């Protein structure tokens, strides 16, 4: 009998077990529970202390939960795990999931077992020598707005209602600053700073990284119009981008969620005639590509986007894709 992949979600959903972070609770899988007090403690510490990003924590919890459910079905104890067993699991996983997902699952196991080795729960890491599937990514799959489409998107939000001003400011910030949506919706009013005729955004990125990014003049215009209409300039500690109370047109005082921001982007893109596949990440990729097309350097783009490596930034660089449609017309039959 195969373990139910959905059971992995119990790792972070069940209550009455070990406390986690910000209301998250961790259910201890039977394999860990039977391994003793030290294993239980290190397992909980791994998810509550070692992994700070909530999205990564959730993804790793599901990956670890799935593997431990697989072990439970086969009657494997924690101390019995060997590289050939992990390799067998990875091979089975590769038949069901995409290569990128398999590599993420393997990364989660390696990281957990490393933590257990350091805590003297395991003598060695059984996943360390296991190789994942080959995966070469040269460009990302995120749709990128081309030529005048970014301006078409912003100009389509022509209303003067507060929700229009908010969405225009939201899209402008994401397009012009290459920012992750999580960092944008996490902004407070005070994070929009002015110094010597220049505006800056103080962004808090994943992993606790802080960035101070200059605000493009057009994004500043959109932000100023939104702040003036909303009156939020007098509330520096308030969330900059807020949700609305139903159809009242009144701000709730609560920060816009990433999911709500995505919904707003998709609705605005569809209204502008750009389709429904445009999302928040499209703004990031569009900004980076446009910057590079206009003479920006890859190193500076990485710095603005908050990438630790230019290799990551290259995934957002779609200049080659933008050239190909014209170049292919050189073929004459």
Sine and cosine of phi, psi and omega as CSV:
sin_phi,cos_phi,sin_psi,cos_psi,sin_omega,cos_omega
0.00,0.00,0.74,-0.68,0.00,-1.00
-1.00,0.07,0.56,-0.83,0.06,-1.00
-0.93,0.36,0.53,-0.85,0.04,-1.00
-0.98,0.20,0.89,-0.46,-0.01,-1.00
-0.84,0.55,-0.51,0.86,-0.02,-1.00
-0.91,0.41,-0.38,0.93,-0.01,-1.00
-0.90,0.44,-0.38,0.93,0.00,-1.00
-0.88,0.47,-0.49,0.87,-0.02,-1.00
-0.92,0.39,-0.35,0.94,0.03,-1.00
-0.90,0.44,-0.35,0.94,0.00,-1.00
-0.86,0.51,-0.49,0.87,-0.04,-1.00
-0.86,-0.51,0.10,0.99,-0.07,-1.00
-0.92,-0.39,-0.55,0.84,-0.13,-0.99
-0.93,0.36,0.61,-0.79,0.01,-1.00
-0.98,-0.18,0.15,-0.99,0.05,-1.00
0.99,0.11,0.15,0.99,0.00,-1.00
-0.90,-0.44,-0.51,-0.86,-0.06,-1.00
-0.94,0.35,0.69,-0.73,-0.01,-1.00
-0.95,0.32,0.53,-0.85,0.04,-1.00
-0.91,-0.42,-0.70,-0.71,-0.04,-1.00
-0.91,-0.42,0.68,-0.73,0.11,-0.99
0.75,0.66,0.75,0.67,0.08,-1.00
1.00,0.00,-0.18,0.98,0.04,-1.00
-0.95,0.30,0.66,-0.75,0.08,-1.00
-0.86,-0.51,0.53,-0.85,-0.02,-1.00
-0.93,-0.38,0.84,-0.54,0.12,-0.99
-1.00,0.07,0.79,-0.62,0.00,-1.00
-0.99,0.13,0.90,-0.44,0.06,-1.00
-0.87,0.49,0.46,-0.89,-0.06,-1.00
-0.86,0.51,-0.60,0.80,0.00,-1.00
-0.87,0.50,-0.65,0.76,0.03,-1.00
-0.96,0.26,-0.67,0.74,-0.04,-1.00
-0.86,0.50,-0.65,0.76,-0.02,-1.00
-0.96,0.27,-0.27,0.96,-0.07,-1.00
-0.98,0.19,-0.13,0.99,0.08,-1.00
0.94,-0.33,0.13,-0.99,-0.09,-1.00
-0.88,0.47,-0.67,0.74,-0.03,-1.00
-0.90,0.44,-0.67,0.74,0.02,-1.00
-0.91,0.42,-0.66,0.75,0.01,-1.00
-0.88,0.47,-0.69,0.72,-0.03,-1.00
-0.91,0.41,-0.71,0.71,-0.02,-1.00
-0.92,0.40,-0.58,0.81,0.02,-1.00
-0.89,0.46,-0.73,0.68,0.02,-1.00
-0.91,0.42,-0.67,0.74,0.00,-1.00
-0.89,0.46,-0.59,0.81,-0.01,-1.00
-0.86,0.52,-0.72,0.69,-0.05,-1.00
-0.99,0.14,-0.40,0.92,-0.05,-1.00
-0.99,-0.16,-0.43,0.90,-0.07,-1.00
-0.91,-0.41,-0.59,0.81,-0.11,-0.99
-0.99,0.15,-0.58,0.82,-0.05,-1.00
-0.94,-0.34,0.93,-0.36,-0.08,-1.00
-1.00,-0.01,-0.50,0.86,-0.04,-1.00
-0.98,0.20,0.80,-0.60,-0.08,-1.00
-0.91,0.42,-0.59,0.81,0.00,-1.00
-0.92,0.38,-0.68,0.73,0.04,-1.00
-0.91,0.42,-0.65,0.76,0.00,-1.00
-0.86,0.50,-0.70,0.72,0.00,-1.00
-0.91,0.43,-0.69,0.73,-0.01,-1.00
-0.91,0.42,-0.69,0.73,0.00,-1.00
-0.93,0.37,-0.57,0.82,0.03,-1.00
-0.90,0.45,-0.67,0.75,0.03,-1.00
-0.91,0.41,-0.64,0.77,0.00,-1.00
-0.91,0.42,-0.73,0.68,0.00,-1.00
-0.91,0.42,-0.67,0.74,0.00,-1.00
-0.87,0.49,-0.63,0.77,0.00,-1.00
-0.91,0.41,-0.68,0.73,0.00,-1.00
-0.92,0.40,-0.70,0.72,-0.02,-1.00
-0.92,0.39,-0.51,0.86,0.11,-0.99
-0.92,0.40,-0.62,0.79,0.06,-1.00
-0.88,0.48,-0.69,0.72,0.02,-1.00
-0.90,0.44,-0.66,0.75,-0.02,-1.00
-0.88,0.47,-0.68,0.74,0.02,-1.00
-0.87,0.50,-0.55,0.83,-0.05,-1.00
-1.00,-0.08,0.08,1.00,0.05,-1.00
0.93,0.36,0.48,0.88,-0.03,-1.00
-1.00,-0.01,0.73,-0.68,0.09,-1.00
-1.00,-0.01,0.35,-0.94,-0.04,-1.00
-0.84,0.54,-0.68,0.74,-0.06,-1.00
-0.96,0.29,-0.17,0.99,0.00,-1.00
-1.00,0.00,-0.15,0.99,-0.09,-1.00
-0.92,0.38,0.75,-0.66,0.01,-1.00
-0.74,-0.68,0.31,-0.95,-0.01,-1.00
-0.80,0.60,-0.63,0.78,-0.06,-1.00
-0.92,0.39,-0.48,0.88,0.04,-1.00
-0.95,0.30,-0.69,0.72,0.04,-1.00
-0.90,0.43,-0.64,0.77,0.01,-1.00
-0.89,0.45,-0.62,0.78,0.03,-1.00
-0.90,0.44,-0.66,0.75,0.03,-1.00
-0.90,0.44,-0.70,0.71,-0.01,-1.00
-0.89,0.46,-0.62,0.78,0.02,-1.00
-0.90,0.44,-0.66,0.75,0.05,-1.00
-0.91,0.41,-0.63,0.77,-0.01,-1.00
-0.90,0.43,-0.61,0.80,-0.04,-1.00
-0.90,0.43,-0.37,0.93,0.02,-1.00
-0.98,0.17,-0.19,0.98,-0.08,-1.00
-0.89,-0.45,-0.50,0.87,-0.11,-0.99
-0.88,-0.48,0.32,-0.95,0.07,-1.00
-0.92,0.38,0.38,-0.93,-0.05,-1.00
-0.85,0.53,-0.65,0.76,-0.01,-1.00
-0.89,0.45,-0.63,0.78,0.01,-1.00
-0.93,0.37,-0.65,0.76,0.01,-1.00
-0.89,0.46,-0.67,0.74,0.01,-1.00
-0.90,0.43,-0.60,0.80,0.04,-1.00
-0.92,0.40,-0.66,0.75,0.03,-1.00
-0.88,0.48,-0.69,0.72,0.00,-1.00
-0.91,0.41,-0.62,0.79,0.04,-1.00
-0.89,0.46,-0.64,0.77,0.02,-1.00
-0.89,0.46,-0.69,0.73,0.00,-1.00
-0.91,0.41,-0.69,0.73,0.02,-1.00
-0.86,0.50,-0.69,0.73,-0.04,-1.00
-0.92,0.39,-0.68,0.74,0.02,-1.00
-0.90,0.44,-0.74,0.68,-0.05,-1.00
-0.92,0.40,-0.56,0.83,0.10,-0.99
-0.86,0.52,-0.67,0.74,-0.01,-1.00
-0.91,0.41,-0.60,0.80,0.03,-1.00
-0.95,0.31,-0.55,0.84,0.05,-1.00
-0.92,0.40,-0.73,0.69,0.02,-1.00
-0.87,0.50,-0.58,0.82,0.02,-1.00
-0.99,0.11,0.14,0.99,0.06,-1.00
0.89,0.46,0.50,0.86,0.10,-0.99
-1.00,0.05,-0.62,0.79,0.02,-1.00
-0.85,-0.52,0.55,-0.84,0.02,-1.00
-0.97,0.22,-0.41,0.91,0.00,-1.00
-0.45,-0.89,0.25,-0.97,0.01,-1.00
-1.00,-0.03,0.94,-0.35,-0.05,-1.00
-0.95,0.32,-0.19,0.98,0.00,-1.00
-0.98,-0.19,-0.10,0.99,-0.15,-0.99
-0.90,0.44,-0.64,0.77,-0.07,-1.00
-1.00,-0.03,-0.02,1.00,-0.05,-1.00
-0.99,0.14,0.77,-0.64,0.00,-1.00
-1.00,-0.10,0.70,-0.72,0.05,-1.00
-1.00,0.08,0.03,-1.00,0.03,-1.00
-0.92,0.39,0.50,-0.87,0.02,-1.00
-0.94,0.34,0.75,-0.66,-0.01,-1.00
-0.60,-0.80,0.90,-0.43,0.03,-1.00
-0.89,-0.46,0.89,-0.45,0.01,-1.00
-0.89,-0.45,0.89,-0.46,-0.01,-1.00
-0.98,-0.19,-0.51,0.86,0.09,-1.00
-0.65,-0.76,0.45,-0.89,0.02,-1.00
-0.98,0.20,0.08,-1.00,-0.03,-1.00
-0.96,-0.28,-0.03,1.00,-0.04,-1.00
-0.91,0.42,0.78,-0.63,0.05,-1.00
-0.87,0.49,0.66,-0.75,-0.01,-1.00
-0.89,-0.46,0.71,-0.71,0.06,-1.00
-0.97,0.26,0.67,-0.74,-0.10,-0.99
-0.92,-0.40,0.46,-0.89,0.11,-0.99
0.75,0.66,-0.92,-0.40,-0.09,-1.00
-1.00,-0.07,0.18,0.98,-0.04,-1.00
-0.91,0.41,-0.62,0.78,0.05,-1.00
-0.87,0.50,-0.68,0.73,0.03,-1.00
-0.92,0.38,-0.59,0.80,0.06,-1.00
-0.88,0.48,-0.66,0.75,0.01,-1.00
-0.90,0.44,-0.74,0.67,-0.03,-1.00
-0.93,0.37,-0.65,0.76,-0.02,-1.00
-0.93,0.37,-0.39,0.92,-0.01,-1.00
-0.95,0.32,-0.29,0.96,0.03,-1.00
-1.00,-0.06,0.98,0.22,-0.17,-0.98
-0.99,-0.13,-0.12,0.99,-0.05,-1.00
-0.95,0.31,0.23,-0.97,0.02,-1.00
-0.91,-0.41,0.16,0.99,0.10,-1.00
-0.93,0.38,0.40,-0.92,-0.07,-1.00
-0.87,0.49,-0.59,0.80,0.01,-1.00
-0.91,0.41,-0.56,0.83,0.05,-1.00
-0.92,0.38,-0.68,0.73,0.00,-1.00
-0.91,0.41,-0.63,0.77,0.03,-1.00
-0.90,0.44,-0.74,0.68,-0.05,-1.00
-0.92,0.40,-0.58,0.81,0.04,-1.00
-0.91,0.40,-0.65,0.76,0.03,-1.00
-0.92,0.38,-0.66,0.75,-0.01,-1.00
-0.87,0.49,-0.76,0.65,0.00,-1.00
-0.91,0.41,-0.61,0.79,0.01,-1.00
-0.89,0.45,-0.69,0.72,0.00,-1.00
-0.89,0.46,-0.71,0.71,-0.03,-1.00
-0.93,0.37,-0.62,0.79,-0.02,-1.00
-0.95,0.32,-0.67,0.74,-0.13,-0.99
-1.00,0.00,-0.28,0.96,-0.04,-1.00
-0.92,-0.40,0.00,1.00,0.00,-1.00
0.85,0.53,0.47,0.88,-0.14,-0.99
-1.00,0.08,0.52,-0.85,0.13,-0.99
-0.94,0.35,0.56,-0.83,-0.04,-1.00
-0.89,0.46,-0.56,0.83,0.00,-1.00
-0.89,0.46,-0.59,0.81,0.02,-1.00
-0.96,0.28,-0.59,0.81,-0.03,-1.00
-0.93,0.37,-0.73,0.68,-0.01,-1.00
-0.95,0.31,-0.24,0.97,0.04,-1.00
-1.00,0.04,-0.04,1.00,-0.02,-1.00
-0.93,0.37,0.61,-0.80,0.19,-0.98
-0.97,-0.23,0.27,-0.96,-0.02,-1.00
-0.84,0.54,-0.65,0.76,-0.03,-1.00
-0.92,0.40,-0.28,0.96,0.00,-1.00
-0.97,0.24,-0.18,0.98,0.11,-0.99
-1.00,-0.05,0.99,-0.14,-0.17,-0.98
-0.97,-0.25,0.49,-0.87,0.07,-1.00
-0.83,-0.56,0.74,-0.67,0.00,-1.00
-0.49,-0.87,0.88,-0.48,0.05,-1.00
0.78,0.62,0.82,0.57,0.08,-1.00
0.92,0.38,0.14,0.99,0.06,-1.00
-0.88,-0.47,0.54,-0.84,0.03,-1.00
-0.95,-0.31,0.55,-0.84,0.00,-1.00
-0.70,-0.71,0.42,-0.91,0.13,-0.99
-0.90,-0.45,0.78,-0.62,0.06,-1.00
-1.00,-0.09,0.98,-0.18,-0.11,-0.99
-0.99,-0.13,0.66,-0.75,0.11,-0.99
-0.95,-0.31,0.93,-0.36,-0.08,-1.00
-0.99,-0.12,0.05,-1.00,0.02,-1.00
-0.90,0.43,0.47,-0.88,-0.03,-1.00
0.97,0.23,0.24,0.97,0.03,-1.00
0.98,0.22,0.19,0.98,-0.02,-1.00
-0.97,0.26,0.67,-0.74,0.05,-1.00
-0.91,-0.42,0.73,-0.69,0.03,-1.00
-0.76,-0.65,0.58,-0.82,0.09,-1.00
-0.88,-0.47,0.94,-0.34,-0.15,-0.99
-0.91,-0.42,0.74,-0.67,0.09,-1.00
-0.87,0.49,0.59,-0.81,-0.01,-1.00
-1.00,-0.09,0.79,-0.61,0.06,-1.00
-0.86,0.50,0.55,-0.84,-0.07,-1.00
-0.84,0.54,-0.61,0.79,0.00,-1.00
-0.95,0.31,-0.57,0.82,0.07,-1.00
-0.93,0.37,-0.60,0.80,0.03,-1.00
-0.90,0.44,-0.63,0.77,0.04,-1.00
-0.88,0.48,-0.68,0.73,-0.01,-1.00
-0.92,0.39,-0.65,0.76,0.02,-1.00
-0.91,0.41,-0.69,0.72,-0.01,-1.00
-0.88,0.47,-0.67,0.74,0.00,-1.00
-0.90,0.43,-0.65,0.76,0.01,-1.00
-0.91,0.41,-0.70,0.71,-0.02,-1.00
-0.92,0.39,-0.62,0.78,0.00,-1.00
-0.92,0.40,-0.68,0.73,-0.03,-1.00
-0.94,0.33,-0.55,0.84,-0.06,-1.00
-1.00,0.07,-0.37,0.93,-0.06,-1.00
0.97,0.25,0.20,0.98,-0.05,-1.00
-0.95,0.30,-0.24,0.97,0.00,-1.00
-0.86,0.51,-0.38,0.92,-0.01,-1.00
-1.00,0.03,0.04,1.00,-0.03,-1.00
-0.80,-0.60,0.97,0.24,-0.11,-0.99
-0.87,0.50,-0.44,0.90,-0.04,-1.00
-1.00,0.00,-0.06,1.00,-0.02,-1.00
-0.97,0.23,0.46,-0.89,0.11,-0.99
-0.86,0.52,0.68,-0.74,-0.02,-1.00
-0.93,0.36,-0.78,0.63,0.02,-1.00
-0.97,-0.24,0.91,-0.41,-0.11,-0.99
-0.91,-0.41,0.35,-0.94,0.08,-1.00
-0.99,0.13,0.23,-0.97,0.01,-1.00
-0.94,-0.34,0.51,-0.86,0.02,-1.00
-0.99,0.13,1.00,-0.05,0.00,-1.00
0.85,0.53,-0.75,-0.66,0.01,-1.00
-0.98,-0.22,0.31,0.95,-0.06,-1.00
-0.97,0.26,-0.36,0.93,-0.08,-1.00
0.98,0.20,0.16,0.99,-0.01,-1.00
-0.97,-0.22,0.71,-0.71,0.05,-1.00
-0.94,0.35,0.56,-0.83,-0.04,-1.00
-1.00,0.04,-0.29,0.96,-0.12,-0.99
1.00,0.06,-0.08,1.00,0.01,-1.00
-0.97,-0.24,0.57,-0.82,-0.03,-1.00
-0.90,0.43,0.61,-0.79,0.11,-0.99
-0.90,0.44,0.70,-0.71,0.04,-1.00
-0.99,0.15,0.34,-0.94,0.04,-1.00
-0.87,0.50,-0.61,0.79,-0.01,-1.00
-0.92,0.39,-0.65,0.76,0.02,-1.00
-0.93,0.38,-0.59,0.81,0.05,-1.00
-0.90,0.44,-0.67,0.74,0.03,-1.00
-0.88,0.47,-0.68,0.73,0.01,-1.00
-0.88,0.47,-0.65,0.76,0.01,-1.00
-0.91,0.42,-0.67,0.74,0.01,-1.00
-0.89,0.46,-0.71,0.70,-0.02,-1.00
-0.90,0.44,-0.67,0.75,0.02,-1.00
-0.90,0.44,-0.67,0.74,0.00,-1.00
-0.92,0.39,-0.64,0.77,0.01,-1.00
-0.91,0.41,-0.66,0.75,0.01,-1.00
-0.91,0.42,-0.66,0.75,0.04,-1.00
-0.88,0.47,-0.57,0.82,-0.01,-1.00
-0.98,0.18,-0.02,1.00,0.01,-1.00
0.99,0.17,0.42,0.91,-0.06,-1.00
-0.97,-0.24,0.12,0.99,0.03,-1.00
1.00,0.02,0.00,-1.00,-0.08,-1.00
-0.96,-0.29,0.01,1.00,-0.03,-1.00
-1.00,-0.01,-0.01,1.00,0.04,-1.00
-0.98,0.20,0.74,-0.68,0.02,-1.00
-0.70,-0.71,-0.14,-0.99,-0.02,-1.00
-0.88,0.48,-0.62,0.78,0.00,-1.00
-0.93,0.37,-0.42,0.91,0.06,-1.00
-0.89,0.46,-0.60,0.80,0.03,-1.00
-0.90,0.45,-0.68,0.73,0.02,-1.00
-0.89,0.46,-0.74,0.67,-0.02,-1.00
-0.92,0.38,-0.61,0.80,0.01,-1.00
-0.90,0.43,-0.71,0.71,0.01,-1.00
-0.88,0.48,-0.71,0.71,-0.01,-1.00
-0.90,0.43,-0.73,0.69,-0.01,-1.00
-0.88,0.47,-0.71,0.71,0.00,-1.00
-0.90,0.44,-0.64,0.77,0.04,-1.00
-0.87,0.50,-0.72,0.70,-0.01,-1.00
-0.93,0.36,-0.60,0.80,0.04,-1.00
-0.89,0.46,-0.47,0.88,-0.04,-1.00
-0.98,-0.18,0.44,0.90,0.16,-0.99
0.99,-0.12,0.02,1.00,0.05,-1.00
-0.94,0.35,0.42,-0.91,0.00,-1.00
-1.00,-0.10,0.43,-0.90,0.00,-1.00
-0.89,0.46,-0.61,0.79,-0.02,-1.00
-0.91,0.42,-0.68,0.74,0.02,-1.00
-0.94,0.35,-0.61,0.79,0.03,-1.00
-0.88,0.48,-0.65,0.76,0.03,-1.00
-0.89,0.45,-0.64,0.77,0.01,-1.00
-0.91,0.42,-0.71,0.71,0.00,-1.00
-0.91,0.42,-0.65,0.76,-0.06,-1.00
-0.98,0.21,-0.22,0.98,-0.02,-1.00
0.98,0.21,0.48,0.88,0.04,-1.00
-1.00,0.03,0.69,-0.73,0.03,-1.00
-0.96,0.29,-0.41,0.91,-0.04,-1.00
-0.69,-0.73,0.57,-0.82,0.06,-1.00
-0.93,0.38,-0.31,0.95,0.04,-1.00
-0.89,0.45,-0.59,0.81,0.05,-1.00
-0.93,0.36,-0.66,0.75,-0.02,-1.00
-0.89,0.46,-0.56,0.83,-0.01,-1.00
-0.88,0.47,-0.43,0.90,0.04,-1.00
-0.91,0.40,-0.40,0.92,-0.01,-1.00
-1.00,-0.08,-0.08,1.00,-0.05,-1.00
-1.00,0.05,0.95,-0.31,-0.06,-1.00
-0.95,-0.33,0.41,0.91,-0.03,-1.00
-0.86,0.50,-0.62,0.78,-0.02,-1.00
-0.90,0.44,-0.64,0.77,0.00,-1.00
-0.92,0.39,-0.55,0.84,-0.03,-1.00
-0.95,0.31,-0.41,0.91,-0.02,-1.00
-0.99,0.11,-0.59,0.81,-0.15,-0.99
-0.82,0.58,-0.68,0.73,-0.02,-1.00
-0.85,0.53,-0.59,0.80,0.03,-1.00
-0.96,0.28,-0.67,0.74,-0.07,-1.00
-0.91,0.42,-0.55,0.83,-0.08,-1.00
-0.93,0.38,-0.37,0.93,0.01,-1.00
-0.95,0.31,-0.15,0.99,0.07,-1.00
-0.94,0.35,-0.29,0.96,0.04,-1.00
-0.96,0.28,0.86,-0.52,-0.04,-1.00
-0.86,-0.52,0.82,-0.57,0.06,-1.00
-0.88,-0.48,0.00,0.00,0.00,0.00
